[in-house]
C-alpha cells in the first residue's frame, strides 16, 4: 500500500480528533501516580456536585425555566467551543439535522 492509499483510509473524524488532542495534558496526567489520579478524580466529582447544586438553585430561583437553542444553533455553539467531545457530538447532531430536513 502506497502513501496515497494510506491517506484515503484515514477516518476524517479521527483526524479531526487528533488535531484537538492536547498532548501536554496527556503527558502531564501520565506522570501522575495512581493515587494522584484518584485525588484528581475526587476533586472533579466535588466540583461537579457544586455545579449541579448551583444549577438546582438557579432553576429554583428562575421558576424552573430552562434556556434552549435550536439544533443549528447548538451545532454552531459546539463548533465554536471546539472541545474534543464536541467533535463527536457535532457529527451526530449534523446527522440529525440532515435527516430532519429531508
N, C-alpha and C positions, 0 to 999 in steps of 0.2 A: 504494500500500500504506500503510495507516494504522499508527499506532504499536502497536496491539494485535496486528495481524498480524505485525509485525516481532518482537515478543516471542515469539509462537508458533513462529517459525522458528529461534529460538536453540537451539543444542545444549546440553543441560544439562551435559554433560561439559566442554565448552569453557568454559562459565560457571563451573563449579567450579574449573577450572584457573586462570582469570583471578583468582579470589579468592586463590589460593595463590602468585601470582607476586609476588616482592619486587622492585618497580620500582627501588628504590635499588641493589640488586645489579646489575641490568641497566645502569643509568646509570653506575655505577662502572666496570663492565667495558668499557663502550663508550668510556670516557675513556682506556683503556689503549692504548698503541701496539701494533702487531703484535708487536714483539719482547717487550714486557712480557707479552702474552698467551701467547706461546710459552714464556717463562720460567715463567709460572704453570702451564701445562700440564705442563712438565717436573717441576716440584715436586710436582704432584698425582700424576704417574706414580711418582715416587720414594716418595711416601707410600703409594701403593697397593702397591708392591713390599714395603715394610716390613710392611704389614698382612698381605700374603699369606704372607710368611715367618713372621710371628708365628702365623698360623693353622696353617701346616705344623708348627711346633714344638709348638703346643698339641695338635694331633691326635696327634703322635708321643708326647707325654708322657701322653696320656689313653688310649693304646692304640687310637687311631683312632675312638673313639666320636664321634658327632655328635648334638647335640641337635636335636629336631624338634618341630613342633607340628602339630595337625590343621588342616584347611582353615578352619573357623570361627575358630579362634584366630589363624591367620595374617591373616585378613581384619580381625579386631579389632585386631591389632598394627599393621597398615598404616593403619587408620583413626586409631589413637592417635598414630602417628608424624606423620601429616598432611603428609608430603612431597609435592611436586607429582607426582613419578613414581609415588607410591603411589596417587594417584587413579586413574590409568590401570590400574595393576596390580590394584587392588582391584576395579575394574569387571570385569575379566577373571576374577578369582578368584570373584566373586559369580556370574558366568555359569556357571562350572564347578560351583560348589556347587549352584546351582539345577538344572542338568542332572543332577547326580548324585543328587538327591533325588526325581527324577520317576519 
